[in-house]
Amino acid sequence: MKKIKSLFSKFIQAIKKKWLISGTKTIMLVAIIIALFVLVNFGMQALDLTPIDLTAEKLYSITDESKDKIKDIDKEVEIYLVGYTQDSTLLDLLKQYTKVNEKIKAEAVNITERVDISQKYDIQSGDTGIIIECGEKSKILTENDLYTYDTTTYEQIDVSEEKLTSAIRTITSNDIPKAYFLSGYSDFTLDTNMTYLKAYLSNEVMEIETLDILVSGKVPDDCNTLVITTPKKDFDDVTTNSIIDYINSGRNILWFNGCKTSDVELPNVQKVLDLYGINKFDTGIIKETDTSKIVLNTPEIIKPNLEYSKITENLENAGGLVFIDATKINVKSDEELENLNIEKNELLTTSEKAYFRRDLSNESNNKSDSEEEGTFTIGAEFVKTLNKSEEGKNEENADKKDELKSTLIIYGENFFISDYQISNQISCATLYANKDIAINSMEYLMEREEDIAVRKSTGTVTYTATKQQDRIIKIVIFAVPILIIIAGIIIWQIRRRKK
């Protein structure tokens, strides 16, 4: 170490004595340093090295989840960046995709030189966009598609990776699953109170639509998963019978049920839940007394226990979940579930110190003697076998491949994936892994377990400079240091002459 310091000291002294004697040599030294900087920069570009991402959330590096999703793609994918330069940060991001899978190619193109692309996609000079091609399939993303905005803080959020990965997967997938959100019975819809979830879902390889059964007459045949959010009113008979037919056809449901604040009877809603062995929801909310499970010192804002399952694995590493005013899921006895051919798997539970409050006018955080205490189920999977024969029940080695099953995943909460603001203008759906468990549940029900993941947090402002701001930044970075160097040389020469 001492040798290194000694050599460095000698190097500095040599520069002072031999190079800073005259203004000419000083200018030459500055020119050499600038030339070295330019050469290193060109060398880095020639080597095509992946830029170092120093952001805390790795916003400019593709995640392991994206790598896993694209590494096995065996189709040729061409990505054209129209209106982007060769030093674009977006091209740098796409180069990381090409290194994971050599089948993926990406380049910035001049549309005036690529008449074939211009004519095929009707692109004019001055247009910008990202064209992703795979055979006859293609998808076009605009620059606006790569960003979303927090409507409360008006901050710009970068979702480039999610959009690019989704677009690549979409055009290379042979089968795109479809989910329908039931409308007409809830205050929670994709366009009202759940716009963040809608934005997150747009990054997944699935199609999303809303469904009014009174208009369609039934649940469409292409529905892989039916999503039901907290029913505010009872299902009509047409909807009820359609959902029952849907269940009996062996298809799946994802259900979010917020707490009940009044004893409204919903007999048709209950008729559907009875098929999966779920009893009527009670009026009331869960409160926690375990301080490790309480958020913001508010007993009704809780962090549930994550039970082991494909859906919940790794969510703890993302911070877990935050539930607000959760309700308990009342399940029939084990014997009744067996008679209904239902297998139950718990996903989320409370601590054993939680209690259930029915009297919502009671604002005290202290549990009363009459309030039920214990571990409550607030998230579970129910798998119903629809065609199990009596012989099949008794045969230990009965072939299960031909069994027709319908699966319900249900959560005793709805605020956690809503636009509801928990504090400091932070929406619930953006907290920790709240969005992930909802989306993972859909992927699981669609039998796309390879897409179950903890998704990159994009809650970071991405700065996009205007042309004027860009000029100012370049002046600060390049012109100011050069002016300082020149001023230093002039001052040094003046002082030297005075001597």
C-alpha positions as CSV (number, residue, x, y, z in Angstrom):
1,M,0.0,0.0,0.0
2,K,2.9,2.4,0.9
3,K,4.5,1.6,-2.5
4,I,1.3,2.5,-4.3
5,K,1.0,5.8,-2.4
6,S,4.6,6.6,-3.2
7,L,4.2,6.0,-6.9
8,F,1.0,8.1,-7.0
9,S,2.8,10.9,-5.2
10,K,5.7,10.8,-7.7
11,F,3.2,10.8,-10.6
12,I,1.5,14.0,-9.2
13,Q,4.8,15.7,-8.6
14,A,5.9,14.9,-12.1
15,I,2.8,16.5,-13.5
16,K,3.3,19.6,-11.4
17,K,6.9,20.0,-12.3
18,K,6.9,19.0,-16.0
19,W,3.4,19.7,-17.2
20,L,2.3,22.7,-15.2
21,I,5.3,24.8,-15.9
22,S,3.8,26.5,-18.9
23,G,0.2,27.3,-20.0
24,T,0.8,25.4,-23.3
25,K,1.7,22.2,-21.5
26,T,-1.3,22.7,-19.1
27,I,-3.6,23.0,-22.0
28,M,-2.1,19.9,-23.6
29,L,-2.7,18.0,-20.3
30,V,-6.3,19.0,-20.2
31,A,-6.7,18.0,-23.9
32,I,-5.2,14.6,-23.2
33,I,-7.5,14.0,-20.2
34,I,-10.6,14.9,-22.3
35,A,-9.3,12.7,-25.2
36,L,-8.9,9.8,-22.7
37,F,-12.4,10.4,-21.4
38,V,-13.8,10.3,-25.0
39,L,-11.8,7.1,-25.9
40,V,-12.9,5.3,-22.7
41,N,-16.5,6.3,-23.5
42,F,-16.3,5.0,-27.1
43,G,-14.5,1.8,-25.8
44,M,-17.3,1.1,-23.4
45,Q,-19.8,1.5,-26.2
46,A,-17.8,-0.8,-28.5
47,L,-17.6,-3.5,-25.8
48,D,-21.4,-3.2,-25.4
49,L,-21.1,-3.6,-21.6
50,T,-24.3,-3.5,-19.5
51,P,-24.5,-0.2,-17.8
52,I,-24.1,-0.2,-14.0
53,D,-27.4,0.5,-12.3
54,L,-26.9,2.4,-9.1
55,T,-30.6,3.1,-8.3
56,A,-31.9,1.5,-5.1
57,E,-34.7,-0.4,-6.8
58,K,-32.7,-1.3,-9.9
59,L,-35.0,0.6,-12.2
60,Y,-32.6,0.2,-15.2
61,S,-31.8,-3.5,-14.8
62,I,-34.2,-6.3,-15.7
63,T,-35.2,-8.4,-12.8
64,D,-34.7,-12.1,-12.4
65,E,-38.4,-12.6,-12.9
66,S,-38.2,-11.1,-16.4
67,K,-35.1,-13.1,-17.1
68,D,-36.9,-16.3,-16.2
69,K,-39.9,-15.4,-18.4
70,I,-37.9,-14.8,-21.5
71,K,-34.9,-17.1,-21.3
72,D,-36.8,-20.1,-22.7
73,I,-38.5,-18.3,-25.6
74,D,-37.6,-20.3,-28.7
75,K,-39.0,-17.9,-31.3
76,E,-37.3,-15.1,-33.2
77,V,-38.2,-11.7,-31.7
78,E,-37.3,-8.5,-33.4
79,I,-37.6,-5.2,-31.5
80,Y,-37.3,-1.9,-33.4
81,L,-36.9,1.4,-31.6
82,V,-38.3,4.1,-33.9
83,G,-37.2,7.6,-33.1
84,Y,-34.6,6.6,-30.5
85,T,-30.9,7.1,-30.7
86,Q,-28.1,4.5,-30.3
87,D,-27.3,5.9,-26.8
88,S,-30.9,5.7,-25.6
89,T,-31.4,4.2,-22.1
90,L,-34.3,2.2,-23.5
91,L,-31.9,0.5,-26.0
92,D,-29.5,-0.2,-23.1
93,L,-32.4,-1.9,-21.2
94,L,-33.3,-4.0,-24.3
95,K,-29.7,-5.1,-24.8
96,Q,-30.1,-6.9,-21.4
97,Y,-32.9,-8.9,-22.9
98,T,-30.8,-9.8,-25.9
99,K,-28.0,-11.1,-23.6
100,V,-30.5,-13.3,-21.7
101,N,-31.9,-14.8,-24.9
102,E,-30.1,-14.6,-28.2
103,K,-33.4,-15.1,-30.0
104,I,-34.3,-11.6,-29.1
105,K,-32.8,-8.8,-31.2
106,A,-33.1,-5.1,-30.6
107,E,-32.0,-2.1,-32.5
108,A,-32.7,1.6,-32.9
109,V,-33.7,2.3,-36.5
110,N,-33.9,5.4,-38.8
111,I,-37.4,5.2,-40.3
112,T,-36.3,7.0,-43.4
113,E,-33.8,4.2,-44.1
114,R,-36.2,1.3,-43.2
115,V,-39.0,1.8,-45.7
116,D,-40.3,-1.7,-45.0
117,I,-41.1,-0.9,-41.4
118,S,-42.5,2.5,-42.3
119,Q,-44.9,1.0,-44.9
120,K,-45.9,-2.0,-42.8
121,Y,-46.8,0.0,-39.7
122,D,-47.7,3.3,-41.4
123,I,-45.0,5.2,-39.5
124,Q,-44.2,8.7,-40.5
125,S,-40.9,10.6,-40.1
126,G,-40.8,12.1,-36.6
127,D,-42.9,9.3,-35.0
128,T,-41.5,7.4,-32.0
129,G,-42.5,4.0,-30.8
130,I,-41.3,0.4,-30.1
131,I,-42.3,-2.3,-32.5
132,I,-42.0,-5.9,-31.2
133,E,-42.4,-8.6,-33.9
134,C,-42.5,-12.4,-33.8
135,G,-43.5,-14.0,-37.1
136,E,-46.9,-12.6,-38.1
137,K,-47.6,-11.3,-34.6
138,S,-46.6,-7.8,-33.5
139,K,-47.2,-5.3,-30.8
140,I,-46.5,-1.5,-30.8
141,L,-45.8,0.4,-27.7
142,T,-45.7,4.2,-27.5
143,E,-43.5,6.2,-25.2
144,N,-46.6,6.9,-23.1
145,D,-47.1,3.2,-22.6
146,L,-43.7,3.0,-20.7
147,Y,-44.9,5.4,-18.0
148,T,-47.8,5.7,-15.7
149,Y,-48.7,8.5,-13.2
150,D,-49.6,8.6,-9.6
151,T,-52.8,10.6,-9.8
152,T,-52.4,11.8,-6.2
153,T,-48.8,13.1,-6.4
154,Y,-48.6,13.5,-10.2
155,E,-45.3,11.7,-10.2
156,Q,-44.2,9.8,-13.3
157,I,-43.6,6.1,-12.7
158,D,-41.4,4.0,-15.0
159,V,-43.0,0.7,-16.1
160,S,-40.8,0.0,-19.1
161,E,-39.6,-3.4,-18.0
162,E,-43.0,-4.7,-17.2
163,K,-44.5,-3.5,-20.5
164,L,-41.6,-4.9,-22.6
165,T,-41.6,-8.3,-20.9
166,S,-45.4,-8.5,-21.2
167,A,-45.3,-7.5,-24.9
168,I,-42.6,-10.1,-25.7
169,R,-44.4,-12.8,-23.8
170,T,-47.7,-11.9,-25.4
171,I,-46.6,-12.2,-29.0
172,T,-44.6,-15.4,-28.3
173,S,-47.4,-17.1,-26.4
174,N,-49.7,-19.5,-28.2
175,D,-52.6,-19.1,-25.7
176,I,-53.5,-15.9,-23.8
177,P,-55.8,-16.5,-20.8
178,K,-58.7,-14.3,-20.1
179,A,-60.2,-13.0,-16.8
180,Y,-63.5,-11.2,-16.4
181,F,-64.4,-8.9,-13.5
182,L,-68.0,-9.2,-12.6
183,S,-69.8,-5.8,-12.7
184,G,-73.0,-4.4,-11.5
185,Y,-72.9,-5.6,-7.8
186,S,-69.9,-3.8,-6.2
187,D,-68.3,-0.4,-5.6
188,F,-64.9,-2.0,-6.4
189,T,-64.4,-2.1,-10.2
190,L,-61.4,-1.7,-12.5
191,D,-62.4,1.8,-13.5
192,T,-63.6,2.9,-10.0
193,N,-61.5,2.3,-6.8
194,M,-59.1,-0.2,-8.5
195,T,-57.4,1.7,-11.2
196,Y,-53.9,0.8,-9.9
197,L,-54.7,-2.9,-10.0
198,K,-55.9,-2.4,-13.6
199,A,-52.6,-0.7,-14.5
200,Y,-50.6,-3.6,-13.0
201,L,-52.7,-6.2,-14.7
202,S,-52.0,-4.5,-18.1
203,N,-48.4,-5.6,-17.6
204,E,-49.3,-9.3,-17.4
205,V,-49.8,-11.9,-20.2
206,M,-53.5,-12.0,-19.9
207,E,-56.6,-10.3,-21.3
208,I,-58.9,-8.5,-18.9
209,E,-62.6,-7.5,-19.4
210,T,-65.5,-6.5,-17.3
211,L,-68.6,-8.7,-17.4
212,D,-72.3,-7.8,-17.1
213,I,-74.1,-11.1,-17.0
214,L,-77.5,-9.5,-17.5
215,V,-76.2,-8.3,-20.9
216,S,-74.2,-11.3,-21.9
217,G,-76.7,-13.9,-20.5
218,K,-73.9,-16.1,-19.2
219,V,-70.2,-16.2,-18.2
220,P,-68.3,-16.4,-21.6
221,D,-66.8,-19.7,-22.6
222,D,-63.3,-18.0,-22.9
223,C,-63.3,-17.0,-19.2
224,N,-60.4,-18.7,-17.4
225,T,-61.0,-16.8,-14.2
226,L,-64.0,-14.9,-12.9
227,V,-63.2,-12.1,-10.4
228,I,-65.8,-11.1,-7.9
229,T,-65.3,-8.1,-5.7
230,T,-67.3,-7.3,-2.5
231,P,-71.0,-7.6,-3.5
232,K,-72.9,-4.6,-2.3
233,K,-76.2,-6.1,-3.3
234,D,-77.5,-9.6,-4.0
235,F,-77.0,-11.4,-7.3
236,D,-80.1,-11.7,-9.4
237,D,-81.3,-15.1,-10.4
238,V,-79.8,-14.9,-13.9
239,T,-76.3,-14.1,-12.6
240,T,-76.6,-16.7,-9.8
241,N,-77.5,-19.5,-12.2
242,S,-74.8,-18.4,-14.7
243,I,-72.1,-18.5,-12.0
244,I,-73.2,-21.9,-10.7
245,D,-73.1,-23.2,-14.3
246,Y,-69.7,-21.7,-14.7
247,I,-68.5,-23.5,-11.5
248,N,-70.0,-26.8,-12.5
249,S,-68.1,-26.6,-15.8
250,G,-64.8,-26.8,-13.8
251,R,-63.7,-23.2,-14.0
252,N,-62.3,-20.9,-11.3
253,I,-63.2,-17.9,-9.2
254,L,-61.1,-15.2,-7.4
255,W,-63.2,-13.5,-4.7
256,F,-62.4,-10.4,-2.7
257,N,-64.8,-9.8,0.1
258,G,-64.5,-6.7,2.3
259,C,-66.0,-6.5,5.8
260,K,-69.7,-6.2,6.3
261,T,-70.9,-3.0,8.1
262,S,-74.6,-4.0,8.3
263,D,-76.6,-7.2,8.5
264,V,-77.8,-7.1,4.8
265,E,-78.9,-10.5,3.6
266,L,-77.5,-11.7,0.3
267,P,-79.1,-15.1,-0.2
268,N,-78.0,-15.6,-3.9
269,V,-74.4,-14.6,-3.1
270,Q,-74.5,-17.1,-0.2
271,K,-75.8,-19.8,-2.6
272,V,-72.6,-19.5,-4.6
273,L,-70.3,-19.5,-1.5
274,D,-72.1,-22.5,-0.1
275,L,-70.9,-24.5,-3.0
276,Y,-67.3,-24.1,-1.7
277,G,-68.2,-24.7,1.9
278,I,-68.1,-21.0,3.0
279,N,-70.6,-19.8,5.6
280,K,-72.2,-16.4,5.7
281,F,-69.8,-13.5,6.4
282,D,-70.4,-11.8,9.8
283,T,-70.7,-8.1,10.3
284,G,-67.6,-6.8,11.8
285,I,-63.8,-6.3,11.5
286,I,-60.6,-8.0,12.7
287,K,-58.3,-6.1,15.1
288,E,-54.9,-7.2,16.1
289,T,-53.2,-6.9,19.5
290,D,-49.9,-8.5,18.4
291,T,-47.7,-5.4,17.9
292,S,-45.6,-7.1,15.3
293,K,-48.7,-7.4,13.1
294,I,-50.0,-3.9,13.6
295,V,-49.3,-1.1,11.0
296,L,-49.3,2.6,11.8
297,N,-50.3,1.8,15.4
298,T,-53.7,1.1,14.1
299,P,-55.1,-2.4,15.2
300,E,-57.4,-2.7,12.2
301,I,-54.5,-2.2,9.8
302,I,-52.7,-5.5,10.0
303,K,-49.9,-7.6,8.4
304,P,-51.3,-11.1,7.9
305,N,-49.3,-14.3,8.3
306,L,-48.4,-15.8,5.0
307,E,-49.0,-19.6,5.0
308,Y,-46.9,-21.6,2.6
309,S,-48.2,-21.9,-0.9
310,K,-47.1,-21.3,-4.5
311,I,-49.1,-18.0,-4.4
312,T,-47.5,-16.6,-1.3
313,E,-43.9,-17.8,-1.5
314,N,-41.4,-15.0,-1.6
315,L,-44.0,-12.3,-0.7
316,E,-42.5,-11.9,2.7
317,N,-39.2,-10.8,1.1
318,A,-41.2,-8.0,-0.6
319,G,-42.5,-6.7,2.7
320,G,-45.6,-8.9,3.1
321,L,-49.1,-7.5,2.9
322,V,-51.2,-4.8,4.5
323,F,-54.9,-5.4,5.1
324,I,-57.4,-2.8,6.3
325,D,-60.6,-3.7,8.1
326,A,-60.3,-7.4,7.2
327,T,-63.0,-9.9,7.9
328,K,-62.8,-13.5,8.9
329,I,-63.7,-16.3,6.4
330,N,-66.2,-18.6,8.1
331,V,-65.6,-22.2,6.8
332,K,-67.8,-25.3,7.3
333,S,-66.5,-28.1,9.4
334,D,-64.0,-30.6,8.0
335,E,-66.7,-33.2,7.8
336,E,-69.0,-31.0,5.8
337,L,-66.1,-30.0,3.5
338,E,-65.3,-33.7,2.9
339,N,-69.0,-34.4,2.0
340,L,-68.9,-31.5,-0.5
341,N,-65.6,-32.9,-2.0
342,I,-63.7,-29.8,-1.0
343,E,-60.1,-29.4,-0.1
344,K,-59.2,-26.3,1.8
345,N,-55.7,-24.7,1.9
346,E,-55.1,-21.6,4.0
347,L,-53.2,-18.8,2.5
348,L,-53.4,-15.9,5.0
349,T,-54.2,-15.9,8.7
350,T,-54.1,-13.5,11.7
351,S,-52.1,-14.0,14.9
352,E,-53.6,-15.9,17.7
353,K,-54.0,-12.6,19.5
354,A,-56.4,-11.1,17.0
355,Y,-60.1,-10.5,17.9
356,F,-63.3,-9.9,15.9
357,R,-65.3,-6.8,16.7
358,R,-69.0,-6.8,15.7
359,D,-70.0,-3.6,17.3
360,L,-68.4,-1.1,14.9
361,S,-69.6,1.9,17.0
362,N,-67.1,0.8,19.7
363,E,-63.9,2.8,18.9
364,S,-61.9,1.4,21.8
365,N,-58.8,-0.6,20.9
366,N,-59.2,-2.8,24.0
367,K,-60.9,-6.2,23.5
368,S,-64.1,-6.8,25.4
369,D,-64.8,-10.1,27.2
370,S,-67.6,-10.9,24.7
371,E,-65.4,-10.5,21.6
372,E,-64.1,-13.6,19.8
373,E,-60.3,-14.0,20.0
374,G,-58.0,-16.3,18.1
375,T,-56.4,-17.1,14.8
376,F,-58.7,-16.2,11.9
377,T,-58.5,-17.3,8.3
378,I,-58.5,-14.2,6.0
379,G,-57.3,-15.9,2.8
380,A,-57.8,-19.4,1.5
381,E,-58.0,-21.7,-1.5
382,F,-61.0,-24.1,-1.9
383,V,-60.7,-26.9,-4.5
384,K,-64.0,-28.6,-5.3
385,T,-64.0,-31.9,-7.1
386,L,-67.2,-32.0,-9.2
387,N,-67.3,-35.6,-10.6
388,K,-65.8,-37.7,-7.8
389,S,-67.7,-41.0,-7.7
390,E,-68.4,-43.1,-4.6
391,E,-65.9,-45.6,-6.0
392,G,-63.3,-43.0,-6.5
393,K,-63.6,-41.8,-2.9
394,N,-62.8,-45.2,-1.7
395,E,-60.0,-46.0,-4.1
396,E,-56.6,-44.9,-2.7
397,N,-55.0,-45.0,-6.2
398,A,-57.9,-43.6,-8.1
399,D,-56.8,-41.8,-11.3
400,K,-57.2,-38.0,-10.6
401,K,-56.3,-36.8,-14.1
402,D,-59.9,-37.0,-15.3
403,E,-61.4,-35.3,-12.2
404,L,-63.3,-32.1,-13.0
405,K,-62.4,-29.4,-10.4
406,S,-63.3,-25.8,-9.7
407,T,-61.1,-23.7,-7.5
408,L,-62.1,-20.6,-5.5
409,I,-59.5,-18.3,-4.0
410,I,-61.0,-15.9,-1.5
411,Y,-59.7,-13.0,0.6
412,G,-61.5,-11.4,3.5
413,E,-60.5,-7.9,2.3
414,N,-60.9,-5.6,-0.7
415,F,-59.2,-2.4,0.3
416,F,-55.8,-3.9,0.0
417,I,-55.9,-3.8,-3.8
418,S,-57.8,-0.6,-4.1
419,D,-56.9,3.0,-4.7
420,Y,-57.7,3.8,-1.0
421,Q,-55.0,5.9,0.5
422,I,-53.5,4.5,3.7
423,S,-51.3,7.5,4.5
424,N,-49.2,10.2,2.9
425,Q,-51.0,9.8,-0.4
426,I,-49.9,6.1,-0.6
427,S,-52.5,3.9,-2.3
428,C,-53.1,0.4,-0.8
429,A,-52.5,-1.4,-4.1
430,T,-48.9,0.0,-4.3
431,L,-47.9,-1.1,-0.8
432,Y,-45.4,-4.0,-0.4
433,A,-46.7,-7.2,-2.1
434,N,-50.4,-6.3,-2.1
435,K,-50.6,-6.2,-5.9
436,D,-48.5,-9.4,-6.2
437,I,-50.8,-11.7,-4.2
438,A,-53.8,-10.5,-6.2
439,I,-52.1,-11.0,-9.6
440,N,-50.4,-14.2,-8.5
441,S,-53.8,-15.6,-7.5
442,M,-55.0,-15.0,-11.0
443,E,-51.9,-16.5,-12.6
444,Y,-52.4,-19.6,-10.4
445,L,-56.0,-20.0,-11.3
446,M,-55.1,-19.6,-15.0
447,E,-52.5,-22.4,-14.5
448,R,-49.6,-20.0,-15.4
449,E,-47.5,-20.7,-12.3
450,E,-44.4,-19.6,-14.3
451,D,-45.7,-16.1,-14.1
452,I,-46.1,-16.1,-10.3
453,A,-43.6,-13.5,-9.1
454,V,-42.7,-10.6,-6.9
455,R,-42.8,-7.7,-9.3
456,K,-40.5,-4.8,-9.5
457,S,-41.5,-1.8,-7.4
458,T,-42.0,1.1,-9.7
459,G,-43.0,3.7,-7.2
460,T,-40.1,5.9,-8.0
461,V,-40.2,9.2,-9.9
462,T,-38.5,9.0,-13.3
463,Y,-37.2,12.4,-14.4
464,T,-37.7,13.3,-18.0
465,A,-36.0,16.5,-19.0
466,T,-37.4,19.0,-21.5
467,K,-35.2,20.1,-24.4
468,Q,-34.4,23.3,-22.6
469,Q,-33.6,21.5,-19.3
470,D,-31.5,19.0,-21.3
471,R,-29.4,21.9,-22.7
472,I,-28.9,23.3,-19.2
473,I,-27.8,20.0,-17.9
474,K,-25.2,19.5,-20.7
475,I,-23.9,23.0,-20.0
476,V,-23.5,22.2,-16.3
477,I,-21.8,18.9,-17.1
478,F,-19.5,19.9,-19.9
479,A,-19.2,23.7,-20.4
480,V,-18.8,24.8,-16.7
481,P,-15.8,22.5,-15.9
482,I,-14.1,23.6,-19.1
483,L,-14.7,27.3,-18.2
484,I,-13.3,26.7,-14.7
485,I,-10.2,25.1,-16.2
486,I,-9.6,28.0,-18.6
487,A,-10.2,30.5,-15.8
488,G,-7.7,28.7,-13.7
489,I,-5.1,28.8,-16.4
490,I,-5.6,32.5,-17.0
491,I,-5.4,33.3,-13.3
492,W,-2.3,31.2,-13.0
493,Q,-0.6,33.0,-15.9
494,I,-1.5,36.4,-14.5
495,R,0.0,35.5,-11.1
496,R,3.0,34.0,-12.7
497,R,3.7,37.2,-14.7
498,K,3.3,39.4,-11.6
499,K,6.2,37.4,-10.0
